[in-house]
Amino acid sequence: MTQVYFHCSNTKKVFVDRRGAVVDDLAEARDHATQVVQSLAKTRSLEDWHDWVLHVSDNLGDELFVVPFASVLGNPH
């Protein structure tokens, strides 16, 4: 098990995940990342999430992988 963090950014903003989540492997981290993207996209906001990217990092701050929101949300039109 390892602690991973799910930071979100676009060209104007960054949301830093200070809590993170404990996962067993990269597959579980990927599944959690997808859930984070879907959860944020469902929030009531004027934000267009399609240009955002989710950065998944380990407890040392090393980036493990990125998930473009558009890859989860699909085409906005």
VOBA-1610 file (N, C-alpha, C; in pm, whole numbers, padded with zeros to 5 digits, always signed):
BEGIN
Met+00084-00118+00000Met+00000+00000+00000Met+00088+00124+00000Thr+00039+00224-00069Thr+00114+00349-00075Thr+00018+00467-00075Gln+00065+00578-00025Gln-00012+00702-00023Gln+00010+00775-00155Val-00098+00813-00220Val-00088+00891-00344Val-00175+01015-00332Tyr-00140+01115-00411Tyr-00207+01244-00407Tyr-00258+01278-00546Phe-00372+01347-00550Phe-00440+01375-00674Phe-00454+01527-00690His-00355+01588-00752His-00353+01732-00772His-00416+01765-00907Cys-00494+01872-00912Cys-00561+01913-01035Cys-00510+02048-01079Ser-00495+02064-01210Ser-00451+02194-01260Ser-00503+02220-01400Asn-00510+02349-01432Asn-00528+02393-01569Asn-00429+02508-01587Thr-00443+02587-01690Thr-00344+02693-01714Thr-00357+02810-01616Lys-00468+02815-01540Lys-00490+02928-01450Lys-00494+02893-01302Lys-00524+02768-01269Lys-00545+02729-01129Lys-00478+02595-01099Val-00452+02576-00970Val-00401+02447-00920Val-00475+02415-00791Phe-00526+02293-00781Phe-00584+02243-00657Phe-00490+02135-00604Val-00435+02157-00485Val-00341+02064-00425Val-00416+01972-00328Asp-00398+01844-00346Asp-00457+01743-00258Asp-00363+01720-00142Arg-00403+01762-00024Arg-00318+01746+00094Arg-00349+01618+00172Arg-00464+01555+00145Arg-00502+01432+00214Arg-00454+01307+00142Gly-00476+01302+00014Gly-00438+01185-00063Gly-00526+01066-00032Ala-00481+00949-00077Ala-00552+00824-00054Ala-00450+00711-00052Val-00480+00610+00023Val-00396+00490+00028Val-00449+00392-00076Val-00359+00348-00164Val-00397+00252-00268Val-00302+00133-00266Asp-00350+00022-00320Asp-00269-00099-00323Asp-00172-00102-00442Asp-00215-00042-00555Asp-00132-00048-00676Asp-00173+00063-00773Leu-00105+00069-00887Leu-00133+00174-00985Leu-00273+00161-01045Ala-00323+00040-01058Ala-00459+00020-01111Ala-00562+00084-01018Glu-00544+00065-00888Glu-00636+00126-00792Glu-00621+00278-00793Ala-00499+00327-00808Ala-00476+00472-00817Ala-00545+00529-00941Arg-00538+00457-01053Arg-00603+00500-01177Arg-00754+00504-01159Asp-00810+00403-01096Asp-00955+00399-01072Asp-00998+00515-00982His-00919+00541-00878His-00950+00653-00788His-00939+00786-00863Ala-00840+00799-00949Ala-00823+00921-01029Ala-00947+00946-01115Thr-00998+00842-01177Thr-01119+00854-01259Thr-01236+00901-01174Gln-01248+00847-01053Gln-01356+00888-00962Gln-01342+01035-00922Val-01219+01079-00899Val-01195+01220-00863Val-01240+01310-00977Val-01201+01277-01099Val-01239+01357-01215Val-01391+01362-01229Gln-01457+01248-01220Gln-01602+01244-01234Gln-01671+01322-01123Ser-01619+01313-01002Ser-01677+01384-00889Ser-01666+01536-00907Leu-01550+01582-00948Leu-01532+01726-00969Leu-01621+01776-01082Ala-01633+01698-01188Ala-01714+01740-01302Ala-01862+01749-01267Lys-01906+01674-01166Lys-02046+01674-01126Lys-02081+01789-01032Thr-01981+01858-00980Thr-02008+01968-00887Thr-02078+02081-00959Arg-02161+02151-00886Arg-02229+02267-00944Arg-02130+02381-00950Ser-02085+02408-01069Ser-01990+02516-01087Ser-01995+02560-01232Leu-01942+02678-01256Leu-01935+02729-01392Leu-01809+02682-01462Glu-01726+02606-01391Glu-01598+02560-01443Glu-01616+02461-01558Asp-01544+02483-01667Asp-01538+02384-01774Asp-01414+02299-01743Trp-01438+02177-01703Trp-01330+02090-01656Trp-01251+02026-01769His-01292+02040-01892His-01227+01968-02002His-01081+02005-02025Asp-01037+02123-01981Asp-00896+02160-02000Asp-00811+02131-01876Trp-00869+02066-01777Trp-00797+02033-01654Trp-00721+01900-01670Val-00619+01885-01585Val-00539+01762-01580Val-00526+01720-01434Leu-00538+01592-01409Leu-00518+01537-01275Leu-00379+01476-01270His-00297+01522-01176His-00160+01473-01158His-00159+01380-01037Val-00120+01257-01059Val-00115+01159-00950Val+00031+01144-00907Ser+00057+01174-00779Ser+00194+01171-00726Ser+00204+01082-00604Asp+00324+01029-00580Asp+00345+00947-00461Asp+00382+01036-00342Asn+00408+00974-00228Asn+00437+01049-00106Asn+00572+01122-00110Leu+00655+01094-00209Leu+00781+01166-00226Leu+00766+01285-00321Gly+00646+01299-00378Gly+00621+01407-00472Gly+00652+01372-00616Asp+00689+01247-00641Asp+00717+01203-00778Asp+00586+01177-00851Glu+00573+01234-00970Glu+00452+01214-01048Glu+00450+01072-01104Leu+00341+01001-01080Leu+00326+00864-01127Leu+00262+00861-01266Phe+00158+00942-01285Phe+00092+00953-01414Phe-00002+01073-01411Val-00051+01111-01528Val-00149+01220-01538Val-00274+01168-01608Val-00385+01230-01576Val-00512+01195-01639Val-00577+01325-01688Pro-00577+01348-01818Pro-00650+01464-01868Pro-00800+01445-01842Phe-00865+01545-01787Phe-01008+01534-01760Phe-01085+01497-01886Ala-01044+01554-02000Ala-01113+01527-02127Ala-01113+01379-02161Ser-01010+01306-02120Ser-01005+01162-02150Ser-01109+01084-02071Val-01152+01139-01959Val-01255+01075-01878Val-01394+01128-01915Leu-01402+01259-01938Leu-01531+01323-01962Leu-01578+01315-02106Gly-01486+01295-02198Gly-01522+01290-02340Gly-01531+01429-02399Asn-01580+01435-02520Asn-01591+01559-02595Asn-01703+01647-02534Pro-01674+01775-02508Pro-01775+01862-02444Pro-01892+01898-02536His-01881+01872-02665His-01989+01913-02757His-02050+01794-02823
//
